[in-house]
């Protein structure tokens, strides 16, 4: 059952990364959807996704890997 929760959290995280965000911003967005979510668990998930090539980290902000880094309007 934990695998389903983890995949759901991963899907929500990837959706939240539609725009660049810091760890704190991601935690604030996802915490209401997963009340038991800690920053440590979120960071571990981000590290795994970065290793898998789905997430990129630069300048203190996470974003979807392969997404253009154009300036936000």
PyMOL commands that set and color helices and strands:
alter all, ss='L'
color gray80, all
select helices_A, chain A and resi 2-16+23-31+39-51
alter helices_A, ss='H'
color red, helices_A
select strands_A, chain A and resi 55-58+61-64
alter strands_A, ss='S'
color yellow, strands_A
deselect
rebuild
show_as cartoon
